[in-house]
Amino acid sequence: MPAVPPAGYLWDATAMTEKGLVLVVEDERAISDLLRLYLAREGFGVHIENTGPGGLSAARTLSPTVMIVDVGLPGLDGTEICRALRAEGNWVPLLFCTARDEEVDRILGLELGADDYITKPFSPREVVARVKALTRRVAHTASPGDTYRVGEVAVDATARRVHVRGVEVVLTATEFDLLAHLMASPGRVFTREQLLSDVWGYAAIVGTRTVDVHVAQLRSKLGDDSPIRTVRGVGYSAEEP
């Protein structure tokens, strides 16, 4: 069995041009090595950091395609990494993984701008599936002229940009896809389970509360012009405010 490369080693640099670079910030060596192995098998370039400060520095210098960040890290908490990157305008798709399983921790991570959340112990295959879902969203290219408008909110699906009354609003990859999905079918009501399947790319393993938190974040960013309407007992739709 070949030796496992040390932390910080790029397993397959050529894969960076194919599927992108995944930055894994995890202080448990067994977990980071396992994630490196599974991600590399899928063609991703992988860079490992095992401290919070190291992860933040690598995020700034390497421009990863996706980040997998443990919440409990030495030197700098994973949530602080996310908070710092978002404050700098860095919206790299970010997946939190942690041993914590309290709902308040999950919600906090999403409110800080994380795109997804998984708790330990987890299947490395599931992590890879979520990374693939995030990269598909980022790499998605719509047909020219693929734009949606509901009220004062305009979504340019080709450029992945959102404007409210002509002013651009910055969203995470997941927030953008959720808003675009709703606005592409104005008036249609989607259940939370449908949104999890259509937007997140898998069934309700992440819990319907995840949808609610992302909707709340979207409403906060879009303000009074938010087109998202809650249909009590059913789900959400996009309609004129």
Buried (B, 14 or more C-beta within 10 A) or exposed (E): EEEBBEBEEBBBEEBBEEBBBBBBBBBEEEBBBBBBEBBBEBEBBBBBBBBBBBBBEBBEEBEBBBBBBBBBBEEBBBBBBBEBBBEEEBBBBBBBBBEBEEEEBBBBBBBBBBBBBBBEEBEBEEBBBBBBBBBEBBEBEBEEEBBBEBBBBBBBBBEBBBBBEEEEBEBBBBBBBBBBBBBBEBEBBBBBEBBBBEBBBEEBEBBEEBBBBBBBBBBEBBEEBBBBBEEEEEBBBBBEB
